[in-house]
């Protein structure tokens, strides 16, 4: 396929996606469930690609994603909650005076300056997580395999415990959490509505990660994944590149955490438990470890499956007066688990493996499907010569 044809197809896909999003914005009241699922999928896609950057492309098995998401979520929420709502949120112990003075100073800025605050808050959350990652990365990244996973998992739980501790009540509101978090902001003076904002931020973040993966640093990451000894022999500074991958992954994970706080409108420490890390890891494994497009596709499929398509199994089913067994609250997750087992059994490398989306792959899909699943007429029996 010619490059010009690929470019035209890419432009058409992007244009259709933009038209679809603006149609959703005009029909939010009727398509509220679809909007919520797509927005959450876009947020989890950022987290999944950032985890894939570390686990799939660098070969570092980290389980600290929930901790970094909590840093981004709390920093973003603290900076975007309206100053007039702070006293109502910190009603138990009161808000930290320095934080209150800073927020009041922000509220006195001109409106055009305040319009940038949500994006600066998301950026600040990402930078805070990147700083923490750089600090703990120096000792932790000397570990390998399961030891690294346990260390990062412990860090994640420590961060969650600190945010919910009584000593942090005046800043993070402790176990009560933060509420009244504003929704996604508009951009370009309203030309980009708030519904489209998370998709645009997700596209920018994923594009930056793709550029990093395809750069010379990305090639160094892949060499570390394949063989650390050979990479070091070729002049790759192992600790430097591991630190870079760990810090970059933590930054984008925290950006996803900030967007998740805006999506949920309220956060608390238990939101960022180890279960959240497992959900992101599940998305990465199903999509394909080492595939960016696989992580994106899996984020939308898994989220839609859990939150929408399988809701049917959570409601009682009656056929006349007879009630079908098992159809009750929670059965949806049983079906979801069975489907995951099927995917893992038949697609052990995930839906995309290590491949990426390509128009050539789509064009070759019918041939692959016929060769793999449809028997040709007059084909020899199994074990025979099919030449």
N, C-alpha and C positions, 0 to 999 in steps of 0.2 A: 504494500500500500504506500502511495506517495505521501511525502511529508505534508504537502498542501491539503490532501484529502483528510489526513489525520487532524490537521489544524482546523479545518472546516467542521469536522465532526465534534471536536472538542468545544468549539465556539457554540455550536448548536446545543450541545448538552448543557453548557453553562447558562445559555439563554433560556432554555426550557426550565432549568432549576430556579432561575431568578423569577421567571413568570409564575411558576408554581408557588414560590414563597410569597409573592405579592398577592396572589389569589387567596392564599391562606390568610394573609393579613386582612384582606377584605371580608373574609368569611370566618373570622375567629370564633364568633358566637356559635356557629354551627359545627365547626371543626376543632373544638377545643381539645378533645382527646388526642387527635392526630398531631396538633401543634405541640402539645406537651411531650408526646413520645418522640417526635422528631428533634425537639430542642434537647431533651435529655440524651438522645442518641448522639447528637453532635458533640455534646460535652464529654460523654464517655469515649467518643472517638479520639479526642485529644489525649485523654488519659491513656487509652490503649496504645496509640501510636508512640507516645512518650515512653511507655513501659517496653514496647517492642524495640525502641531505639536502644534501650539498655540491655534487655534480656535477649532479644533476637539478633540484633546487629553487632553488639559488643560482647555478648556471651556472659554477662554478669547477672546472676540470679538474685534480684532484689525484691523484697516484699515490703517496702516502706512507702508505697504509693499513697495509702490512706493518710499517713502522717504528713506528707508534703501537701496533699490536698487540704488537710485541716489548716495548715499554716496559711495557704492561699485564701481559704474561705474566711478565716477569722480576721486576717489583715484587711481583706477587701471589705468585709462587713463592717468592721469598726470604722473604716474610712468613708463609707458611703451612707451609713444610717444618718438620717437628718438630725442635726444638732438638737432640735427642739424635742426629739423623741428620746434622747439619751436618759434623762431623769426618769422617764416612765419605764425604761427597760432595766436600768440599774436601781430598782426600787428597794432592794434588800440592803445593800452595803453602800450604795452611792457610786457615782462614776468617778474615776481618777481625775483629779483636778487638772493635771497637765493635759490629759486627753481632752477634757471638756474645753479648756482654753484653746487648744489647737483646733478643735472642731468649730468653735465659735469664730475663730479667725478665718477659717475656711468659708463659713457662712457669710462673712462680710465681703468676700471677693465679688467682683463683677459677675453677672450671669454668664457671660461668654466664657469666663475662666472656669466657673463651676461646671459647665457642660463637659469639660475634660476630666473632671475629678473621677468619675467611674472608671475610665480607662486607665488613669494614673493609679487608681487603687488596685486594679487587677495587676498592673505592672509591678506595683510595690509588693503585692503578695507573692508574685513570681520571683522577684529579686530577694525577698526575705527567705523563701525556701531555698533558692540557689545558694545563698550565703550559708545557711545551715548545712546544706549538702556539701559545700566545699570544706566546711570545718570538720564534719564527721567523716568525710570521704577519705581524708588523709590516713587515719588509722584503720578504718573499716575496709577500704578497698584493697588492703594487703591480704585480706581473707579471700577464700575461694569457695565456690560451690555452696553447699548447705550452710557453712559457717557464715558466709556473707548474707544469706537469706535470713538466718536467725538473728544476726546483728541488726539488719535493717528492720526486721519485724519488731525487735525490741525497741528500737528507736521510735518507730511509729506508735507503739503503745505508750512510751514515755511522753511523747508529745501530747497524746490524747489525755493522759493523766494530768499533765501540767495545765492544760487548758481548762480542765474541769475542777482543778484544785481550789480550795477556799482562798488561798493566797492570791489567786488571779481574779477574784470576784469583781474588783473594781475596773478590770480591763476586759476580760472575756466573759464576765458575768457567771463564771463558774459552771456549775451543773445546770443552771437555769437556761443557759444558751442565749443567743442573740435573736431578736425578732425585729420586725419592721424593716427588713432589708429591702431596698428598692428593687424594682424589676429591671430588666435590661434597658439600658438607655437608648435613645434615638441617636442617629448619627447624621452628619451633613445637614443640620438644620431641619430634620424631619424627613429628608428625602429617603433615608434608610430607616424604616420603622424599627421599633424595639423588637419585633418578632424576628427580624432578619439579622439583628446584631450578633447573636451567638453563632449563627452559621458563618457569618463573615469572619468573626474572630477565629473560629475553628479552622476555616480555610486558610487564613494567614498563618496560624500556628503550624498546621500540618505542612504547608508549603515550606516554611522555614526549616522544619525537621527533615523534609525530603532533600532540600538543598544541602543541609549538613551531612546527610547520609551519602549524597553523591559527590561530596567534596573530598579533598585529600584526607581530611580528618575522618570522614566516613570510611574511606578505604583502610585507614589505620584501625578503625573500630573492627571492621570485618576480619582483618588479619589477626587481631587479638582473639577474636571469636574462634578462628580456625586453629591457631596454634600460637600460644604465647611465646614459646621459646624461639620459634622461627621468626615471629614478628620482632622480638627483641634483637635477634641476630641481624635483622635487616635494618636496625637503627630506630625502631619505634620505641619511644619512651612509654613504657607500660603504665606507670602511675599517672603520668601527665594526661594520657589519653583516656584512661579509666575515669580520672577525676573530671575531665571535660564532659564525657558521656553522662556521668552521674549527675553533674551539675545541670547540664542542659535538660536532661530528662526530668529532674526535680523542678526546674523552672516551669516547664510546660505543664507538668502535673499540677503545680500550684495554680496556674492560670485556669485549668479545668476546675479546680476547687473553688476559685473565686466565682466563676460562672455558675457552678452548682449552687453556691449560696444565693446568688441572684435568682436562680431558677426556683429554689425551694422557698425563698423569702424569709426563712428562719433556719438557724442551724444550732446544733448542740453537739457535744463531744461524742456521744454515742453514734452519731451519724457516720463518723469516720472510724468505725471499728475495723477489725481485720477482715470482716465479711466484705467490705467494699474493695479491699485489695484482691480478694479472691474473685469477685465479680469481674474486675478488670483483667485479671490473669485468665479467667475463663474466656473472655472476649478475644484475648490475644491468641490463646491456644486454638480456639475454634477457627479464627480467621487465618491462622498460619503464622508460626514464629519466624520472623524475618520477612514479612510482607506488610507493607503499609496499607495498600488497598484492601488486603484481607482483614486487617484490624478495623478499618472503616466500615466495610461491609458487615462484619460480624457485630460491630457495635449497634448498628441499626437492626439487624435481624434478631439478636438476643434481646434487646430492649423491647422491640415490638412483640416478640414471642412471650416474654414474661408479663408485660404490662397490658397487652391488648388481645392478641390472637387466642391465647389460651384462657382468657377470662371465662369463656363458655363453660369450662369444667368446674368453676367455682360456684356455679348456681345449680340448684336442684333441677333435675330433668324429669318431667312427667310425660308418660305416654298413656293418655287416658287417665285412669286413676292409679296406675302403677308407677311408682317412683324408681327410676334407675339407680342402682347402688353406686357408691363411690363418688357420685357427683355432689360434692360439698366443698366448703371452704378449705383450701389447702391442696385439693387434688390437682390443681393447675401445676403446682411445682413438681408433683410426681410425674405428670406427663412431660413436663419440661426436662426433668432429669433423664427420662427414658429417651427422649429425642437427642439429648446431648450424648448419651451412650451410643446411639446409632451413628451419629456423626463421627465420634471418635473411632468407632470400629471400622467404618468404611472410608473415612478420610483421616488417617492417622497423622498426617502432616497438616491437617486443617483444610479449610475450604480452598484456600489459595496456595498452600504450601509456602514456598519461598518465591513464588511468581508474583508479578504485579499485573494490574489491569493493562490490557493492550487491545487495540482494535483487531490486530491479527488473530489474537486468541479467540475473540468473539466470532470472527469469520471461520475459524477452524473448528469451533465447538460442534456444529452438526456432524462433521466427519468423525471427530473424536467420540461423540455419543453413539453413532452407528457402529463404530469399530468396537466400542467397549460393551454396549448393552444389546445391540441388535445382531442376531445371527444372520449371516449372509445365506442366501438360498444356495443349497448344494454344498455348504461348508463341510469339510471333513470332520469326523468325530474328534473329541478331545484327545490329544496326544498324537494325532495323525499329522501328516505333512500337508500344510495349507499353502504350499508354494504354488 
